[in-house]
Amino acid sequence: MIKLLLFTIILGAGIVALVRPWVGIISYYLLAILGPQYIWWWNFEGLRASLIVALCTLSGLGLSILKQNYDFSFLLTKHNLCLGFLWLCITCSYFFGPYVPLFVSSGPSPDQLFYITNTIFLFYFCAVLEMNETRKLHYLVIIFVVSTVYLTCWANYQYFSQNWAQFNYGRLMGPLDISGGSIYADENVFAMLFVTGSPFIYYLGLEIKKKWLRWGLWAIIPLSWHAIFLTGSRGGLVGLVVVVVGVLLLTNRKLFALVMILFFLGFYQWQSGDVMSERSQSIVGYEGDSSAEARIVSWSGGFRMMAKHPLMGVGLGSYITALPDYIESKPRVAHNTFIQFAAESGLGAGLAYIMIVGIFFTHSKKIRHWCHHSPEEEFQKIDLYNKASTVSFAGLIACSLFLSLNNYEVFFVLLLFNNALYQICLKKIINEKAFETS
């Protein structure tokens, strides 16, 4: 009965996506961020939810393009040009990378990674065309917040119900299907959801006028911190610190900032736990295989790969395979997103990634300036969404210095926010200037 109801909902969303493709985009990102197919895998078994949503969304998008319903200025931006070039570099490294045919790792194969990469990039560019209004972005914010709130409650429930089978050597893993597969199987990736999602919880709360509902939503934030502590992710802890500092830097309330700092430090001392406390002490420690030394050794191997294969890299998904040929170390990923991109897909991919990050923060700064000088109500909402995505992105980039997050879907969601908000603001500014001169 539940599976039939679920199929009806998925099919209904698919049919609506034929007429309004942005609904399909929202549905896709719900599946990508929340991952209900892993939480309630027994209900999703055999339904192919992602395929149904994808086919209907792409069909609806194609029909809209034929009707010339799109403003392609949202697609033809510097941001998206860099992303397109990154996609090209990844594609070339898959076909021409010297280590791709030699793949021996137990992780995802180059074929699997190429399929995942193409899906992520394709839906991002589809979303860029569709998510061109603040109203649509509002629904995406809600999807992000709902996913973060639910998984925050789920993570804390595993701890308070003492479901120790969900912990890997004391570190909480995300929801897993019956085969053990999941987007959140890695504790570090699971921690990233709470790092990037908590700013949206805070800024959505500022948009809510009812105080009881606002404070009820904000009460989830400390629980999201606790969820990060449960994962034992040092990268997640660094990202959380960046997020907290980022929120404080964007507020004018000094007393609030002081209270938040004291509350965060007190909460960490109270709830970080033995695993998080022990691991956090080795964030800057150099000695030891599990400390910074392991990452530095891996990075040195990555730089040698770049020097030997600057154009195509060693090949998509081949970092682990190639590493033993460049340094004496056990196979491991780069633990750095830039190095992973540049070593696997060439220096062009690494440069594109750096430019994408730089353009994001440049756009964010301009959006804040425009919103500050405009009394229009829509600009106030844009300002909140911009602050949420900027703080979230800063936390993610801080984590990416120590983790390989090359196929992390939230990265593209945040780019989508930045691209859409910038273009919406830019068009409003241009229209206002045209009206003043007329």
NUNUVEX-574217 format. One line per 3 residues: number of its first residue (from 1); their letters; for each residue z, y, x of C-alpha. Coordinates in Angstrom, 1 decimal, always signed. Layout:
! residues N
NUM = a = Z Y X  ...;
! end
This chain:
! residues 438
1 = mik = +0.0 +0.0 +0.0  +0.9 +2.5 +2.8  -2.2 +1.5 +4.8;
4 = lll = -4.3 +2.2 +1.7  -2.7 +5.6 +1.1  -3.1 +6.4 +4.8;
7 = fti = -6.8 +5.4 +4.7  -7.3 +7.6 +1.6  -5.7 +10.6 +3.4;
10 = ilg = -7.9 +10.1 +6.5  -11.0 +9.7 +4.4  -10.1 +12.8 +2.4;
13 = agi = -9.7 +14.8 +5.6  -13.0 +13.5 +6.8  -14.8 +14.5 +3.6;
16 = val = -13.3 +18.0 +3.7  -14.3 +18.2 +7.4  -18.0 +17.9 +6.3;
19 = vrp = -17.7 +21.2 +4.4  -15.0 +22.8 +6.6  -15.2 +21.4 +10.1;
22 = wvg = -12.1 +23.3 +11.2  -10.0 +20.9 +9.0  -11.4 +18.0 +11.1;
25 = iis = -10.6 +19.9 +14.3  -7.0 +20.3 +13.1  -6.8 +16.6 +12.1;
28 = yyl = -8.2 +15.6 +15.5  -5.5 +17.6 +17.4  -2.8 +16.2 +15.1;
31 = lai = -3.8 +12.7 +16.2  -4.1 +13.9 +19.8  -0.7 +15.7 +20.0;
34 = lgp = +1.6 +13.9 +17.6  +0.0 +10.5 +18.2  +0.9 +8.9 +14.8;
37 = qyi = -1.3 +6.0 +15.7  +1.4 +5.1 +18.3  +4.5 +5.9 +16.2;
40 = www = +3.4 +3.9 +13.2  +0.9 +1.6 +14.9  +1.2 -1.1 +12.2;
43 = nfe = -0.1 +1.2 +9.5  -3.0 +2.5 +11.7  -4.1 -0.9 +12.9;
46 = glr = -7.8 -1.4 +12.1  -8.3 +2.0 +10.5  -10.2 +3.8 +13.4;
49 = asl = -8.7 +7.1 +12.2  -10.0 +9.1 +15.2  -13.5 +7.8 +14.8;
52 = iva = -13.6 +8.7 +11.1  -12.4 +12.2 +11.8  -14.7 +12.7 +14.8;
55 = lct = -17.8 +11.6 +13.0  -17.1 +13.7 +9.9  -16.2 +16.7 +12.0;
58 = lsg = -19.3 +16.5 +14.2  -21.5 +16.0 +11.1  -20.0 +19.0 +9.4;
61 = lgl = -20.4 +21.1 +12.6  -24.1 +20.1 +12.8  -24.7 +21.1 +9.2;
64 = sil = -23.0 +24.5 +9.8  -25.1 +25.1 +12.9  -28.2 +24.5 +10.9;
67 = kqn = -27.0 +27.0 +8.3  -26.4 +29.5 +11.2  -22.8 +30.0 +10.2;
70 = ydf = -21.4 +30.5 +13.7  -20.7 +33.4 +16.0  -21.7 +31.9 +19.3;
73 = sfl = -19.9 +34.7 +21.3  -16.8 +32.5 +21.0  -18.6 +29.8 +22.9;
76 = ltk = -20.5 +32.0 +25.4  -17.6 +33.3 +27.4  -16.6 +33.2 +31.1;
79 = hnl = -13.8 +30.8 +30.2  -16.2 +28.3 +28.6  -18.7 +28.7 +31.4;
82 = clg = -16.1 +27.6 +33.9  -15.1 +24.7 +31.7  -18.8 +23.7 +31.3;
85 = flw = -19.2 +23.7 +35.1  -16.0 +21.6 +35.5  -17.4 +19.1 +33.0;
88 = lci = -20.7 +19.0 +35.0  -18.8 +18.4 +38.2  -16.8 +15.6 +36.6;
91 = tcs = -20.0 +14.0 +35.2  -21.7 +14.1 +38.6  -18.6 +12.6 +40.3;
94 = yff = -18.7 +9.7 +37.8  -22.4 +8.9 +38.5  -22.5 +9.7 +42.2;
97 = gpy = -18.9 +9.3 +43.5  -18.9 +6.8 +46.4  -15.7 +5.0 +45.3;
100 = vpl = -16.4 +4.6 +41.6  -18.1 +1.2 +42.1  -15.1 +0.1 +44.3;
103 = fvs = -12.5 +0.7 +41.6  -9.5 -1.6 +42.1  -6.6 +0.2 +40.5;
106 = sgp = -4.6 -1.1 +37.6  -4.8 +2.2 +35.7  -7.7 +3.5 +33.5;
109 = spd = -11.1 +2.7 +35.0  -13.7 +5.4 +35.7  -15.6 +4.3 +32.6;
112 = qlf = -12.5 +4.8 +30.4  -11.7 +8.1 +32.0  -15.3 +9.3 +31.5;
115 = yit = -15.2 +8.4 +27.8  -11.9 +10.2 +27.4  -13.1 +13.3 +29.3;
118 = nti = -16.3 +13.6 +27.3  -14.3 +13.3 +24.0  -11.8 +16.0 +25.1;
121 = flf = -14.5 +18.5 +26.3  -16.8 +17.9 +23.4  -14.1 +18.5 +20.8;
124 = yfc = -12.9 +21.6 +22.7  -16.3 +23.2 +22.5  -16.6 +22.2 +18.8;
127 = avl = -13.2 +23.8 +18.2  -14.2 +27.0 +20.0  -16.9 +27.5 +17.4;
130 = emn = -14.6 +26.7 +14.5  -11.3 +28.3 +15.4  -12.5 +31.9 +15.1;
133 = etr = -9.8 +33.4 +12.8  -6.1 +33.9 +13.1  -5.7 +32.0 +9.8;
136 = klh = -7.1 +28.9 +11.3  -5.1 +29.3 +14.5  -2.0 +29.5 +12.3;
139 = ylv = -2.6 +26.0 +11.1  -3.0 +24.8 +14.7  +0.3 +26.4 +15.5;
142 = iif = +1.9 +24.6 +12.6  +0.4 +21.3 +13.8  +1.8 +21.9 +17.3;
145 = vvs = +5.2 +22.8 +16.1  +5.4 +19.9 +13.6  +4.4 +17.5 +16.4;
148 = tvy = +7.0 +18.9 +18.8  +9.8 +18.9 +16.2  +9.1 +15.4 +15.0;
151 = ltc = +8.9 +13.9 +18.5  +12.0 +15.9 +19.5  +13.9 +14.3 +16.7;
154 = wan = +12.4 +10.9 +17.6  +13.4 +11.2 +21.3  +17.0 +12.2 +20.4;
157 = yqy = +17.2 +9.4 +17.9  +16.4 +6.8 +20.6  +19.3 +8.1 +22.6;
160 = fsq = +21.9 +8.4 +19.8  +20.9 +5.1 +18.3  +21.2 +3.5 +21.8;
163 = nwa = +17.7 +2.1 +21.7  +17.8 +1.4 +25.5  +14.6 -0.7 +25.3;
166 = qfn = +12.7 +2.6 +25.0  +14.0 +3.6 +28.4  +12.4 +2.7 +31.7;
169 = ygr = +15.1 +2.6 +34.4  +17.1 +5.2 +32.5  +14.0 +7.4 +31.7;
172 = lmg = +12.8 +7.8 +28.1  +9.2 +6.8 +27.3  +7.2 +8.1 +24.4;
175 = pld = +6.2 +6.0 +21.4  +4.2 +2.9 +22.3  +1.9 +0.7 +20.3;
178 = isg = +2.3 -3.1 +20.3  +0.2 -3.4 +23.5  +2.3 -0.8 +25.3;
181 = gsi = -0.4 +1.8 +25.2  +0.2 +5.4 +24.4  -0.7 +9.0 +25.4;
184 = yad = +3.1 +9.3 +26.1  +3.7 +6.1 +28.0  +4.3 +8.1 +31.1;
187 = env = +7.7 +9.9 +31.0  +6.3 +13.0 +32.7  +3.5 +13.5 +30.2;
190 = fam = +6.0 +13.0 +27.4  +8.2 +15.7 +28.9  +5.2 +18.0 +28.9;
193 = lfv = +5.0 +18.0 +25.2  +8.5 +19.5 +24.9  +7.8 +22.0 +27.7;
196 = tgs = +4.6 +23.3 +26.0  +5.7 +22.9 +22.4  +9.1 +24.7 +22.6;
199 = pfi = +7.6 +28.2 +23.0  +5.6 +27.8 +19.8  +8.8 +26.8 +18.0;
202 = yyl = +10.5 +30.0 +19.2  +7.6 +32.4 +18.4  +6.8 +30.8 +15.0;
205 = gle = +10.5 +31.4 +14.2  +10.0 +35.1 +14.8  +7.2 +35.0 +12.2;
208 = ikk = +9.5 +33.5 +9.6  +11.3 +36.1 +7.5  +14.0 +33.9 +6.0;
211 = kwl = +16.8 +33.9 +8.5  +18.3 +30.5 +7.5  +14.9 +28.8 +8.0;
214 = rwg = +14.3 +30.7 +11.3  +17.6 +29.7 +12.8  +17.2 +26.1 +11.5;
217 = lwa = +13.9 +25.9 +13.4  +15.4 +27.4 +16.5  +18.2 +24.8 +16.4;
220 = iip = +15.5 +22.3 +17.4  +14.9 +24.0 +20.8  +18.1 +22.8 +22.5;
223 = lsw = +17.3 +19.3 +21.3  +13.8 +19.6 +22.9  +15.6 +20.5 +26.2;
226 = hai = +17.7 +17.4 +25.8  +14.5 +15.3 +25.2  +13.2 +16.6 +28.6;
229 = flt = +16.5 +15.6 +30.2  +16.1 +12.1 +28.7  +12.7 +11.7 +30.3;
232 = gsr = +14.2 +12.3 +33.7  +11.1 +14.3 +34.6  +11.6 +16.7 +37.5;
235 = ggl = +8.2 +18.4 +36.7  +9.4 +18.8 +33.1  +12.6 +20.4 +34.3;
238 = vgl = +10.6 +22.9 +36.5  +8.3 +23.6 +33.6  +11.3 +24.2 +31.3;
241 = vvv = +12.8 +26.7 +33.7  +9.5 +28.6 +33.8  +9.2 +28.6 +30.0;
244 = vvg = +12.8 +29.9 +29.6  +12.2 +32.6 +32.2  +8.8 +33.4 +30.6;
247 = vll = +10.3 +34.0 +27.2  +13.0 +36.2 +28.6  +10.4 +38.3 +30.6;
250 = ltn = +8.5 +39.0 +27.4  +11.5 +40.2 +25.5  +13.1 +43.6 +25.5;
253 = rkl = +16.5 +42.4 +24.5  +18.6 +42.3 +27.7  +21.7 +41.0 +26.0;
256 = fal = +19.7 +38.2 +24.4  +18.2 +37.3 +27.8  +21.7 +37.1 +29.4;
259 = vmi = +23.0 +34.9 +26.5  +20.0 +32.6 +26.8  +20.4 +32.1 +30.6;
262 = lff = +24.1 +31.3 +30.2  +23.4 +29.0 +27.3  +20.7 +27.2 +29.2;
265 = lgf = +22.8 +26.7 +32.3  +25.7 +25.5 +30.2  +23.6 +23.1 +28.2;
268 = yqw = +22.0 +21.7 +31.3  +25.4 +21.0 +32.8  +26.6 +19.4 +29.6;
271 = qsg = +23.7 +17.3 +28.6  +21.4 +16.7 +31.6  +22.9 +13.2 +32.2;
274 = dvm = +23.2 +11.2 +35.5  +19.5 +10.4 +35.8  +18.2 +14.0 +35.3;
277 = ser = +21.0 +15.4 +37.6  +20.2 +12.9 +40.4  +16.5 +13.5 +40.2;
280 = sqs = +16.7 +17.3 +39.9  +18.7 +17.3 +43.2  +15.6 +15.8 +45.0;
283 = ivg = +13.0 +18.4 +43.6  +13.0 +20.2 +46.9  +14.2 +17.3 +49.1;
286 = yeg = +11.7 +16.3 +51.7  +13.1 +13.0 +53.0  +12.7 +9.8 +51.0;
289 = dss = +9.8 +8.0 +49.4  +10.8 +9.3 +45.9  +11.1 +12.9 +46.9;
292 = aea = +8.8 +15.7 +47.8  +7.6 +13.7 +50.9  +5.7 +11.3 +48.8;
295 = riv = +3.8 +14.1 +47.1  +3.1 +15.9 +50.4  +1.7 +12.7 +51.9;
298 = sws = -0.5 +12.2 +48.9  -1.7 +15.8 +49.0  -2.7 +15.5 +52.7;
301 = ggf = -4.9 +12.5 +51.7  -6.4 +14.6 +48.9  -7.3 +17.4 +51.3;
304 = rmm = -9.0 +14.9 +53.6  -11.0 +13.6 +50.7  -12.2 +17.1 +50.0;
307 = akh = -13.2 +17.6 +53.6  -15.2 +14.3 +53.7  -16.7 +14.7 +50.2;
310 = plm = -16.8 +18.4 +49.3  -19.7 +18.2 +46.8  -19.2 +15.2 +44.6;
313 = gvg = -15.7 +14.1 +45.6  -14.7 +10.5 +45.9  -15.5 +9.9 +42.3;
316 = lgs = -13.9 +10.2 +38.9  -10.8 +8.0 +38.6  -11.1 +6.9 +42.2;
319 = yit = -8.3 +8.9 +43.9  -6.0 +5.8 +44.0  -8.8 +3.6 +45.3;
322 = alp = -9.8 +6.0 +48.0  -6.3 +7.1 +49.2  -5.6 +4.2 +51.6;
325 = dyi = -8.8 +5.0 +53.6  -7.5 +8.5 +54.4  -3.8 +8.0 +55.0;
328 = esk = -1.3 +5.2 +55.5  +0.4 +5.2 +52.1  +0.7 +3.0 +49.1;
331 = prv = -1.9 +3.9 +46.4  -0.8 +6.8 +44.1  -2.3 +9.7 +42.2;
334 = ahn = -2.4 +13.1 +43.7  +0.6 +14.5 +41.7  -1.2 +17.8 +41.6;
337 = tfi = -3.9 +18.7 +39.1  -6.0 +20.9 +41.3  -6.0 +18.4 +44.2;
340 = qfa = -6.9 +15.6 +41.7  -9.8 +17.6 +40.4  -11.1 +18.8 +43.8;
343 = aes = -10.7 +15.4 +45.6  -12.2 +13.3 +42.8  -15.0 +15.7 +41.6;
346 = glg = -15.6 +18.1 +44.5  -14.6 +21.5 +45.5  -16.6 +23.0 +42.7;
349 = agl = -14.3 +21.3 +40.2  -11.3 +22.6 +42.0  -12.7 +26.2 +42.1;
352 = ayi = -13.6 +26.0 +38.4  -10.0 +24.9 +37.5  -8.5 +27.8 +39.5;
355 = miv = -10.9 +30.2 +37.8  -10.0 +28.8 +34.3  -6.3 +29.4 +35.1;
358 = gif = -6.9 +32.9 +36.4  -9.1 +33.9 +33.4  -6.4 +32.7 +31.0;
361 = fth = -3.7 +35.0 +32.4  -6.2 +37.9 +32.7  -7.1 +37.5 +29.0;
364 = skk = -3.4 +37.2 +28.1  -2.6 +40.5 +29.8  -5.4 +42.3 +28.0;
367 = irh = -4.4 +40.8 +24.6  -0.8 +42.1 +25.1  -2.1 +45.5 +26.0;
370 = wch = -4.4 +45.7 +22.9  -1.6 +44.4 +20.6  +0.9 +46.9 +22.0;
373 = hsp = -1.4 +49.8 +21.1  -2.3 +48.7 +17.6  -0.1 +49.0 +14.5;
376 = eee = -2.3 +46.6 +12.5  -0.4 +43.7 +11.0  -2.8 +41.0 +12.3;
379 = fqk = -2.4 +42.2 +15.8  +1.4 +41.5 +15.5  +0.6 +37.9 +14.6;
382 = idl = -2.0 +37.7 +17.5  +0.7 +39.0 +19.8  +3.1 +36.2 +18.8;
385 = ynk = +0.5 +33.5 +19.3  -0.6 +35.0 +22.6  +3.0 +35.1 +23.9;
388 = ast = +3.6 +31.5 +22.8  +0.4 +30.2 +24.4  +1.0 +32.2 +27.6;
391 = vsf = +4.5 +31.0 +28.1  +3.5 +27.4 +27.2  +0.5 +27.6 +29.7;
394 = agl = +2.7 +29.0 +32.4  +5.1 +26.0 +32.0  +2.2 +23.6 +32.0;
397 = iac = +0.7 +25.1 +35.2  +4.0 +25.0 +36.9  +4.2 +21.3 +36.1;
400 = slf = +0.6 +20.7 +37.2  +1.6 +21.6 +40.7  +3.6 +18.4 +40.9;
403 = lsl = +1.8 +16.2 +38.3  -1.8 +15.1 +37.6  -2.5 +16.4 +34.1;
406 = nny = -6.3 +16.4 +34.3  -6.8 +14.8 +30.9  -3.8 +16.3 +29.1;
409 = evf = -5.1 +17.5 +25.7  -2.5 +20.3 +25.3  -4.2 +22.1 +28.3;
412 = fvl = -7.3 +22.4 +26.2  -5.4 +23.4 +23.1  -3.9 +26.3 +25.0;
415 = llf = -7.3 +27.3 +26.3  -8.5 +27.3 +22.8  -5.8 +29.7 +21.7;
418 = nna = -6.5 +32.1 +24.6  -10.3 +32.1 +24.1  -10.1 +32.6 +20.3;
421 = lyq = -7.4 +35.3 +20.5  -9.3 +37.2 +23.2  -12.6 +37.2 +21.3;
424 = icl = -10.9 +38.2 +18.0  -9.1 +41.1 +19.6  -12.3 +42.1 +21.5;
427 = kki = -14.3 +42.2 +18.3  -11.7 +44.3 +16.5  -11.5 +46.8 +19.3;
430 = ine = -15.3 +47.1 +19.4  -15.5 +47.5 +15.6  -12.7 +50.2 +15.7;
433 = kaf = -14.5 +52.2 +18.4  -17.8 +51.9 +16.5  -16.1 +53.2 +13.3;
436 = ets = -14.5 +56.1 +15.2  -17.9 +57.2 +16.7  -19.8 +56.9 +13.4;
! end
